[in-house]
């Protein structure tokens, strides 16, 4: 099993580079933005950004998902798939903007609880930009041009930053500056990519091909939308019931949990092709079990760090008026970790071909999220939203577990998982109850609690003999480097066989919820 784990780690790292850099830059800019934006301004902008992603999922009509499948499908012409997909998304985005623009005022009232038509108009225009940028970046992945994808992604980030800073700081445009900076520069990148790919694109779709693609892609849209809504609807409910300032604090907490998001992003890109490339079912079951155990272990370490160190992170990266965001960083991080576990089960479900079970699981989670937010927000404020997020994702994971175990039973290592979760919960509880959240000395003590997690796991017998051998390699860097390079070489060779779609392609359809 260690071979699969090493291969997962190396491929995940390779495909996470652009995401890591862009998210690090976004977090690094928080000290600037939070000093020139009020919590209400930041909350309004984040609600609008999230709304654009949610509506974009609808107007894409599952076309991007179909593109990823039909481009490699035997009997289909890849060039026609690309041109038809572009034509569909171009007109869907353009028509949506034209239809929604007159309703900017009511849309703002619905989302923010107050009329901000200018903000809503910018967000509506962003629909067209986000929809086409998703498609145009997917072309690089279809062609397996990782370097080009990385270059364009980073160029977009590096162009957006100075423009947004100018709009927010000297021009003092507030939330409007954030949206204009993102979607204005995004439009320039989109136009550049359209010109670059102009020979492959068309505004006239192949109707028979489009019908086949829609038959595949459209049914994926409700599950994707309901899943994304789990991490989006709470911000609307907070804005409507507690105010935009509280929505801004909650959004800062989400930004602070970006460490989880980066790991999930790498996992999304690396795990499915590895999982589908294992032909033998018994071997796959053992591999999935090992992956779950170790991925939960990594998540536990990151969640414990973010939970215990949140007050200092927020104090370092945000203005003083955002300090209360630290209270909800822990629960939000735990919710993000549960989402990562859901991704594992979704891949197991994909192996069976019975993806129709995904929708009822996410619908139950969404309904639970709405109900719990309505109950808990008046009592616990944004902490209630964090608790609702954890419970909702936990329900989704439990339902997906029962569905997948009926279709493809996996012998999960429940003893090791229970030991891991109990140790993690105990260390977090000790830090929260007995260690104050101010002062350098108390910060050092909380860091020691985080470091104590792997030590405690070692003494409680969590690690197997083989895993202890790999841990000992940490004291021999040269030997560790040689083994990692060999694992990468073997991984590349094995990935070139009949293991399904290319690594960067298999799960692009699960990317939207990390793009807010």
Buried (B, 14 or more C-beta within 10 A) or exposed (E): BBEBBBBBBBBBBBBBBBBBBBBBBBBEBBEBBBBBBBBBBBBBBBBBBBBBBBBBBBBBBBBBBBBBBBBBBEEBBBEBBBBBBBBBBBBBBBEBBEEBBEBBBEBBBEBBBBBBBBBBBBBBBBBBBBBBBBBBBBBBBBBEBBEBBBEBBBEBBEBBBEBBBEBBBEEEBBBBBBBBBBBBBBBBBBEBBBEBBEEEBBEEBBEEBBEBBBEBBBBBBBBBBBBBBBBBBBBBBBBBBBBBBBBBBBBBBBBBBBBBBBBBBBBBBBBBBBBBBBEEEEEBBBBBBBBBBBBBBBBBBBBBBBBBBBBBBBBEBBBEBBBBBBBBBBBBBBBBBBBBBBBBBBBBBBBEEBEEBBBBBBBBBBEBBBEBBEEBBEEBBBBBBBBBBBBBBBBBBBBBBEBBEEBBEBEBBEEBBEBBEEBBEBBBEBBBEEBEBEEEEBBEBBBBBBBBBBEBBEEEEBBBEEBEEBEEBEEEEEEBEEBBEEBBEBBBEBBEEEBBBBBBBBBBBBBBBBBB
